[in-house]
Amino acid sequence: MENKVVIITGGSSGIGKAMAIEFGSKGSKILITGRNKEELDKAVAEVRQKGITITGFQADVSREDDNRRMAEAALQAYGRIDILINNAGISMRALFEEVDLDVVKKVMDINFYGVLYATKYCLPEIKKNLGSVVGISSIAGYRGLPGRTGYSASKFALNGFLEVLRTELLKTGVHVLTACPGFTASNIRKRSLTKNGTAQGESPRNEEKMMSAEECARHIYNATRSRKRTLILTTQGKLAVFLNKWLPGFADKMVYNVMAKEANAPIK
């Protein structure tokens, strides 16, 4: 990974920032994006202090033109693009019958269309360099989670897109990785949208018992380096995917019961 140019969307915090440090510490040159300039600048300064070559670019992945300019900025800064890690994402928590559909659309615009836009503008360079496209999906892309309509739908769509892309690029030398973390400690649950689009504010789960963002980043780095096809993380995540495939009726009940135990769960 030395001297590889890695773009990480949504790199200001959580798994994104952890990946910037992980890839950067192995000699990669990093460009991260974020919507909030203050948080972006803070993350860039923190990563740079570790001796990592990094550039920040303020962008909203749900805007197509921001993604075009992001790719141009990476080429201007480093002259090439080797790896795109589609990490930017947002979650939501509300019953489908209660949620404002604009909330679902916002989640789809970021989690799904944001990946399409970024990949579209980075792919020519990635093909040229026989690089990698990485999608940070979720166990929710294999198993629908109650109360996460928009999130699960966006991740199912993402998994389908990555599968198509991998197949279309089969003979080009481009690597496509679908990375599915389980529950990982990050800000995503605090920023998760409620039924009317406001931020949830507090995580409904015990973050301290989850996989750390740093451990998750190490797994994704290793999977990218070894050019794996799929990465499914955590014992709970692997079990959910297995049971949903082979015992779907049981998985319905199991997932319902697990999600109902969350603080202020929308299902009881």
C-alpha positions in Angstrom: 0.0 0.0 0.0 3.0 2.3 0.0 2.5 5.4 -2.1 -1.0 4.3 -3.1 -3.5 7.2 -3.2 -6.6 6.4 -1.1 -9.8 8.4 -1.1 -12.0 7.9 2.0 -15.4 9.6 2.0 -16.8 10.5 5.4 -13.3 10.4 6.9 -13.7 13.0 9.7 -14.5 10.6 12.4 -15.2 6.9 13.4 -14.3 4.2 11.0 -13.4 6.7 8.2 -10.7 8.5 10.3 -9.5 5.1 11.7 -9.0 3.9 8.1 -7.1 7.1 7.2 -4.7 6.3 10.0 -4.5 2.6 9.2 -3.8 3.1 5.5 -1.7 6.1 6.0 0.5 4.4 8.5 1.3 1.8 5.9 2.6 4.5 3.5 -0.6 5.4 1.6 -1.4 9.0 0.6 -4.8 9.9 1.9 -7.7 12.2 0.9 -10.7 12.3 3.2 -13.9 14.1 2.7 -16.5 15.5 5.2 -19.4 17.9 5.2 -18.4 19.8 8.3 -15.3 21.9 7.6 -14.3 22.3 11.3 -14.5 18.5 11.9 -12.7 17.8 8.7 -9.8 20.2 9.5 -9.5 18.8 13.0 -9.3 15.2 11.6 -6.7 16.2 9.0 -4.5 17.8 11.7 -4.8 14.8 13.9 -3.9 12.3 11.2 -1.1 14.6 9.9 0.5 14.7 13.3 1.2 11.0 12.9 3.4 11.7 9.9 0.8 10.7 7.4 0.4 12.5 4.0 -3.3 13.6 4.0 -5.5 16.1 2.3 -9.0 17.2 3.4 -11.8 18.0 0.9 -15.1 19.4 2.0 -17.9 17.6 0.2 -21.4 16.2 0.5 -21.4 12.8 -1.1 -25.1 13.1 -1.9 -24.2 15.9 -4.4 -22.9 14.6 -7.7 -20.8 17.6 -8.5 -19.0 17.4 -5.1 -17.9 13.9 -6.1 -16.6 15.1 -9.4 -14.6 17.8 -7.7 -13.3 15.4 -5.1 -11.8 13.2 -7.8 -10.3 16.2 -9.4 -8.8 17.4 -6.1 -7.2 14.0 -5.5 -5.6 14.1 -8.9 -4.4 17.6 -8.4 -2.9 16.8 -5.0 -1.4 13.4 -5.8 -1.6 12.8 -9.6 -3.4 9.5 -9.3 -6.2 7.5 -7.6 -5.7 3.9 -6.6 -8.3 3.1 -4.0 -11.8 4.6 -3.3 -13.3 3.7 0.1 -17.0 4.6 0.1 -17.4 5.1 3.8 -19.7 8.1 4.2 -23.0 7.1 5.6 -25.9 7.9 7.8 -28.5 5.8 9.7 -32.1 6.3 10.9 -34.4 4.7 13.5 -38.1 4.8 13.2 -40.9 2.5 12.2 -41.7 2.6 8.5 -45.4 3.5 9.2 -44.3 6.5 11.2 -41.2 7.8 9.4 -41.3 10.9 7.1 -40.3 9.5 3.7 -38.0 12.4 3.2 -35.8 10.8 5.9 -35.6 7.6 3.9 -34.7 9.6 0.8 -31.9 11.4 2.6 -30.4 8.1 3.8 -30.6 6.7 0.3 -29.0 9.8 -1.2 -26.0 9.5 1.1 -25.6 5.8 1.5 -26.4 4.7 -2.0 -26.3 7.5 -4.6 -23.2 8.9 -2.8 -21.4 5.7 -3.6 -22.5 5.7 -7.2 -21.4 9.3 -7.7 -18.0 8.8 -6.1 -17.3 5.5 -7.9 -18.4 7.0 -11.3 -15.8 9.8 -11.1 -12.9 7.8 -9.6 -13.3 4.6 -11.6 -11.4 5.7 -14.8 -8.2 6.3 -12.6 -8.8 3.1 -10.6 -9.1 1.1 -13.8 -5.9 2.6 -15.1 -4.0 1.7 -11.9 -5.7 -1.7 -11.4 -6.9 -0.5 -8.0 -9.8 -1.1 -5.6 -13.3 0.1 -5.0 -14.4 -0.6 -1.4 -17.9 -0.2 -0.2 -18.5 0.0 3.6 -21.8 -1.7 3.8 -23.4 -3.4 6.8 -24.9 -6.6 8.2 -28.1 -4.6 7.6 -27.3 -5.1 3.9 -27.9 -8.8 4.3 -30.5 -8.8 7.0 -33.2 -6.1 7.3 -33.3 -4.5 10.7 -36.6 -3.3 12.1 -36.6 0.4 12.7 -33.9 0.9 10.1 -36.0 1.0 6.9 -33.9 3.5 5.0 -30.6 2.2 6.3 -31.2 -1.4 5.5 -32.7 -0.6 2.0 -29.6 1.6 1.2 -27.2 -1.2 2.2 -29.1 -3.9 0.3 -28.9 -1.6 -2.7 -25.2 -1.0 -2.1 -24.5 -4.7 -1.9 -26.3 -5.2 -5.3 -24.4 -2.4 -6.9 -21.0 -3.7 -5.7 -21.9 -7.2 -7.0 -22.8 -5.8 -10.4 -19.6 -3.6 -10.5 -17.4 -6.6 -9.5 -18.9 -8.7 -12.2 -18.7 -6.0 -14.9 -15.0 -5.4 -14.0 -14.1 -9.1 -13.7 -11.6 -9.0 -16.5 -10.1 -5.6 -15.9 -8.0 -6.2 -12.8 -10.0 -3.9 -10.6 -10.7 -5.2 -7.2 -14.2 -4.6 -5.5 -14.7 -5.3 -1.8 -18.0 -5.4 0.0 -17.1 -4.7 3.7 -19.8 -5.3 6.2 -19.0 -4.3 9.8 -21.3 -5.4 12.6 -22.1 -3.0 15.4 -19.0 -0.8 15.6 -18.3 2.0 18.1 -18.8 5.2 16.1 -20.9 8.4 15.9 -23.4 6.9 13.4 -26.0 6.1 16.1 -25.7 9.5 17.7 -26.2 11.2 14.3 -28.9 8.7 13.3 -32.1 10.3 12.1 -35.4 10.1 13.9 -38.8 9.8 12.2 -38.9 13.5 11.5 -35.3 13.9 10.4 -33.7 15.3 13.6 -30.5 13.7 15.0 -31.1 11.0 17.6 -28.4 12.5 19.8 -27.7 9.5 22.0 -26.8 5.9 21.1 -29.4 3.3 22.1 -26.7 0.7 22.4 -23.7 0.1 24.6 -20.9 1.4 22.5 -18.2 0.1 24.8 -19.1 -3.5 24.1 -18.8 -3.0 20.3 -15.8 -3.6 18.0 -13.6 -0.5 18.0 -13.3 1.7 14.8 -9.6 1.0 14.9 -10.0 -2.8 14.9 -12.6 -2.5 12.1 -10.2 -0.4 10.1 -7.4 -3.0 10.4 -9.8 -5.7 9.1 -10.7 -3.5 6.1 -7.1 -2.7 5.4 -6.1 -6.4 5.4 -9.1 -7.3 3.2 -8.2 -4.5 0.7 -4.5 -5.5 0.6 -5.4 -9.2 0.0 -8.1 -8.2 -2.5 -10.9 -10.1 -0.8 -14.4 -10.1 -2.3 -16.4 -9.9 0.9 -15.7 -9.0 4.5 -18.3 -9.8 7.2 -17.3 -8.7 10.7 -18.1 -9.7 14.3 -19.5 -13.1 15.5 -23.0 -11.6 15.8 -22.8 -10.3 12.3 -21.7 -13.6 10.8 -24.4 -15.4 12.8 -27.1 -13.1 11.5 -26.1 -13.5 7.9 -25.9 -17.3 8.3 -29.2 -17.7 10.0 -31.0 -15.3 7.6 -29.8 -17.5 4.7 -30.6 -20.9 6.1 -33.3 -20.2 8.8 -35.0 -17.0 7.7 -38.1 -17.5 9.9 -36.0 -18.0 13.0 -33.9 -15.0 12.0 -37.0 -12.8 11.8 -37.8 -13.6 15.5 -34.2 -13.4 16.7 -33.6 -10.0 15.1 -36.9 -8.7 16.4 -36.0 -9.7 19.9 -32.5 -8.3 19.8 -33.6 -5.0 18.4 -36.5 -4.7 20.8 -34.0 -4.6 23.6 -32.5 -1.3 22.5 -33.2 1.7 24.6 -36.4 3.4 23.5 -36.8 0.8 20.7 -39.5 1.6 18.2 -40.6 -2.1 18.4 -41.6 -3.7 21.7 
